[in-house]
Amino acid sequence: MCINMIRLRPWNRPGFIVCAALAAAISQPVIASASCVNPGGTGVCFTSINAAIAATFPGGLVRVAPGTYKEDVIIGKPLSLIGSGASVTTIDATGLSNAIYVDGLNNRGLRNVTVTGFTAKNANYEGILVTNAVNVMISWNTVTGNNVLFDFADETCPGQPPFETGEDFDCGEGMHIMGVSFSTITHNVSANNSGGLLISDDTGTTHDNLIASNVIKDNVYDCGITLASHAPGPGSTAPHNGILRNVISNNTSQGNGTIGEGAGLGIFSDGSGIGLVSGNIVTTNELLDNGIPGVAFHSHVGPNFGLPADNLNGNYIINNHISGNGADTGDTATPGPTGINLNSGMGGSPITGTVIWGNKIENESVDIAVNTPAKAAANFNSLLGGDIGVANLGSGSVDATNNYWGCIAGPTSSKCSSISGPNVTFIPFLPFPFL
């Protein structure tokens, strides 16, 4: 009898179970694993990228059709945001803070975000900003015409968020990552912003990222690529968080800082004496025709300020092509257009453990300038500027052995690049280019 009663209960019948499941699914809010966006909102697509993101599960996919979208896109969950290509899919952030903001600052633990296939333009501050996130991929985007609030005459950026502590003079540049780790910025074009790409530590340590195969050009007010240790943002307990173990590889940085004195690549501290930029690898880049040196180290700490030394130590400048850049200025001045300037600024902070190796430097008055109260080394470089191969401007010494000085006879020949300043060791030298 019990068996017969169970058989009569409808919820034990397979057909009833299927119908009940369908009814329950229909009654739930529509949140998808994949969403689409197009300008007309046709089909099942949204007209707003932000609306599509809100309707997509974490880990999902948002595809954006060709068109122009006027919004400040904010990503606070793991997902892939895929445009139809930078030539046809545009985020126009006119009057808005950013075109794309991957916001891990307000979404703790954010990771696994991909952004690809967009033009990001006309933002008040950065075109693409990433804060406090892990495993982010920013690829195949064009970032142009951003930092529109930057006032070059006053070097100010009114209204910038308080967590950005060191960007008054550039509005954060075209792309900006801070507090970001194990992420990749690759195959992007950053052009005609105030600066190209800023890697900073305002909101946390920025470490173990890959910056590769980007074209960064004609950002005339600031550097092409900047690794800058800034004062910590509100709520941070660290004196400086640091920029550590990032790889900057196979990028082209050209024509940057020609008005506002920017380097092809800068390794900088804010002058506090406690900045930290260490263990980074700069390799196989083209650093061409920038306003100040192709690679510039700036600390800006004087010897009598009573401050500890900045840590700009243990960085690797390897196998880059450096040509046609300008002279450095101010407290890190060089005597002419310069390829690499290893300069602590006013001689206050020793810069140690820097590896300058295998670079091809040409069309410069000074191939390598050094001003630090420590021993520096530059080896196996091709010094083809034709004027000064190595200039020691400070109180330390320079191991400049095993370089090629532009001709077979070495720096004692009038036909080769020469040496300027004391305590430069150049023997043995290479009779032929290393590369």
N, C-alpha and C positions, 0 to 999 in steps of 0.2 A: 504494500500500500504506500509506503514511503517512496518507493521508486516511482510509482505512478504519479504521485503528487509532484515530484521534481520534474518529471517530463512535462507536466502541464504548465510549469512556470515559463512565461515568455522570455524572460531574460537569459534563460539557458539555451535558447534557440539561436543558432549561428546567424540567421538573417536579422534577428533583433539586435544583436551585438554590433553588426556592421552599420545598421541605420543609426543607432545611438551614437556611434563614434563620429559619423558624418555630421550629425546634428550638433554635437559638441564642438567640432572643428569650425563649423560655420559661425557659431556664436562667439568665437574668440576674436580679439583685435587682429588685424592683418599685419603681421611682421614677417618679412621675407628673408630668406638667405641670400637673395639677389634682388636688386632693384635697378630700374633704369630711369634715365632723365633725358628729356628732349625739350626744346623750346616751346613746343605747342602742348606738351603734356598728353600727347596722343597715345592710344592704346592703353596700357596699364602703367605708363611712365609718369613721373613727376615733372613739373616745370622747374623745381628748385632742387639743387644738389643737397642743401642742408635737410630738406624734407625727406629726400631719399635716404640719406644717412640715418635719420631718426627712425625710419621704418625698416631698417636692415639689422638683422641679427649680428651680434659680435662675431667676427670671423667671416662675415659675408662679403658680398661683392656689389659695388655700385658702378654701373656702366653709364657713361655720359656721351650722348650723341653730339655731333658737330653743332656748333652754335656759340653764342655769347651769353654768359650767365653773370648777372650783376649781383654779386653777393660776397660776403666774407665767409668762406667755407671753413667750418670748425669740425675737426675730427677728434672725438674723445673716446673712441672704442676701437678695438682691433678690426680692421677691414681693409679691403682693397678698393681704391678709388681710381677708376680707369677711364681716361678720356679717349677720344677717337684720334688723337694726335695733336701735337702742339700747333700745327699749322691750321687746324680747323676747329679746335675746342678751346675757348677762351674764357677765363674768369676775369672780368673787369671789375676791379675793386675801387673804382673812383669814389672818393669820399669815405672809404672804409679803412679799417686798420690794416688788414692783411688780405691777400687773395686766398691763401690756404694756411690754416694754423692747425698743426698737429699738437694738441693741447694735453700734454701729460702733467703739466703743473697743477691743473684743476681736476685731473683724472688719474689719481695715483696708480702706479703699476701699469700704465699704458704700454703696450708692446704690439708688435706684429701689424704694422700699418704700411701700406704701399700707396704711393701717389705717382701716377705716370700718365703722360700724354696730354698735358695742358700748356697753354700760355697763361701765365699769372702776371697781371699788369696793373699799373696805376694805383697801387695801394699807398696809403699815407706812410706806412712803415715798410716792413718786409713784404716781398711778394710771397715767399714761403718761409714760415717760422715753425721750428720744432723745438719743444721744451720737454725735458724730463721723460724721455721715452726710450724704449729698447727695441732693437730689431725693426728699424724703420727703413724703408726703401723709397728714395726720391729719385726718379729716373725719367729721362727723355722728356723733360719739361723745358720751356723757354720762359725766363723770368726777366721782365723788361719794364722800364719806365716806372719803377717803384721808388720809395723814399721821397714822395712828392712834397712832404712838409719840411724837408731839410732846408735850412737857411744857411747857405754857404758863407754869407757875409758875417753872420753872428756865430756860426758853428753851433747851432741849436736845433733841436727837434721837438717843438712844443707838443705837449700832451702825451708823450710816450709813456707806456706803462711803467710803474715804479720797479718792477722786477728786472727791467733792463737798465742796469746801473752804469754802463759805459758806452752808450750809443748816441749820446747827444750830438756828436759831430758827424753822424752818418745815417741816422734813423734805422740802424740795424742792418743795412745793406740789402741786396736783392734776395739772398738766401741767408738764413741764420739758424744755427743749431746751438743749444745750450743745455747742459745736464743730460746729454744724449749719449748712448753707448751702443756698441755692436750694431751699428747702422751703416747704410751705404748711400752715398750721394753720387750718382753716376750718370754720364751722358746728358747732362743738362747744359743749356746755354743761359748764362747770366750776363746781360748786356744793357748798357745805358741806364743803370741804376746809380746811386751815389757810390756804392762799393759793390763788389761781386759776391763774395761768400764770407761770412763771419762765423768763426768757431770760438765760442766763449764759454765762461763758467759761472755766469751770474747766478744761476739757480741750482747748480750742482756740477759735479765733475763730468767733463766731457771726455770720454776715453774709448779706445779700441774701435774707432770708426774708420771706414774706407771712403776717401774722397778721390774718385778716379774718373778720368776721361771726360771731364767737363771742359767747356769752352767759356772762359770768363774774360770779357773784353769790353773796352770803352766805358768802363765805370770810372768817370774822370775825376771824382772827388775823393776817392779813397782807394785802398788796396784791392788787388784782384782777390787774393785769398789771405785771410787774417786769422792767426791763432793768438787770441788776446785774453790774458788773465785779468778779470775785472773784480771790483769789489763785490762781495756777495749781496744778493737781493734780500728783501725783507723776510725775516723769519729764519734766515740761515745762521747756523752757529759756527760755520767754518770761516777762518780768516780769508782764505782763498780756496776754492774747490779744486782747481787745476784742470789742465788740458794735457792728457797723457796718452801716449802710445797710439796716436792716430797715424794713418798712412795716407799721404797726399801723393798720388801717383798718376802720371800720364795726362795731366791737365795742361791746357794752354791758358796762360794768363798774359794778356797782351793789351797795351794801350790804356792801362788803368792809372788813376792818380795823376794824370797829366795836368790837371788844374789844382787839385787839392793835395798834392804830394803823397801819393800812394805807391807802395811797393808791389812788385809782382806777387810776392808772398812775404808776409810779415809775421815775426814771432815776437810778441810784445807783452810787456807788463804795464800796469797803470801808474808806476812810479811809487807805489806804496812800500816797496822793499820786501814784500812777502808774496809777490806773484809767483805762479807756478805753471810753466809750460815745458814739459820734459818728456823725453823718450819718443818723440814723434819722428817719423821717417818721411822725408821729402825727396822723391825720386822720379826720374825720367819725365820731368815736366819741361815745357817750353815757357820761359819767363822772358818776355820780349817787350821792349819799347815802353816800359812803365815809367812813371814820373820820378821815382827814387829807385834805389837798387832792386835788382831782380829778387834777391833774398835779403831781408833786413831784420836784424835783431835789435830791439830797443828795450832798455830797462828804465832809463831816466832817473836813476838813483845816484846822487852825488856821494863822494867819499866822506863828507863831514855832516851828514844829515842825522847821524845817530840811529840809522835804521839797519835791520838785517839785510842780507843780500837777496835779491830776487833769484829764483831758481829757474833759469832758462838753460839748464844743463842737459847734456846727453841727448841732443837732437842730431839727426843724421841728414846731411845735405849731399845726396849721392846721384851721380849720373844725370844731372840736369843740363839742358842747353839754355844758356843765359846770354842775352845780347841786347845792346842798344838801350839800356836803361839809364836813368838819370842819377845825379849826385844826391847824396843824403844831406840833410840840413839840420839846423838847430844844434842841440847838444850831441847829436850823433852824426855830425857833418863829416863828409869825405872830401878829398881834394879834387874830385871830378866825377864824371859818370862812372858808376860802380856796379860790378856784377853781384858780389856778396859782401855785405857789411856786418861783420860780427862785432857789434858795438854795444857796450853796456851803458853808454850814455854818461858822460862826466866821469867815467872811470870808477864808478862806485861799486858795481856788482861783478865779481869774477864770473865769467861764463866758461864752464869747464866741460870736458867730455864731448864737445861738438866734433862730429866727423864731417869734414868737407873733402869729398873723395870722388874722383872720376868725372868732374863736371867739365863741360866745354864752355869757356867764357870768351866772348869776342865782342868787338865793337864797343869796348869800354875803355875809359882812361885808366881806371883802377880795376883790376880783375877781382882781387880780394883785399878788403880793408879789415884791419883788426884793431880794436881798442878795448882791451880788458886787462885788468891786473892779474893775469893768470897765463899759463902756457896754453897756446892754441896750436892746432895742427891742421894743415891743408896739404894733402898728398894725392898724387896720381891724377891731377887736374891738367887740362890743356889750357894754358894761359895765353890767349891769342889776341889780347887787346892791343898789344904793340907798344904800350907805354909802361905803366907800372903793373907788374904781375902781382906782387904782394906789398902792401903798405902797412907797416906796423905803426899805428898812431898812438899807442898807449905804453904803459910801463911793463907789460908782460913780454913774453917771447913767443916766437912762431916757428914751429917745425914745418918748413916748406920744402922738405926733401921729396925727391921722386916726382916732381912735376915737369911738364914740358913747357918751356918758356917761349915758344913761338919760333925758335930756330935751334939748330943743333948745338950751338956754342954755349947755351945757358945764359943766365942773367948778367954775367959780366961782359957780355958782348953788346955793343951798341945796336945790333940788329935784333936782339931779343927783348922780350919784356924784362923789366928791371925790378930791383928791390928798393923800397924806400923805408927809412927808419931803422932803428937798432934791433939787435937780437933776433935776426931772421936767419935761420939755417937753411941752406938750399942744396948742399952737396950730400949725397949724389942727386943728380937731376937726370931727366929722361931726354935722350937725343931725338926722340920721335914722339908724336902725339900718342897718348895712352888709348884714346878711343878712335 
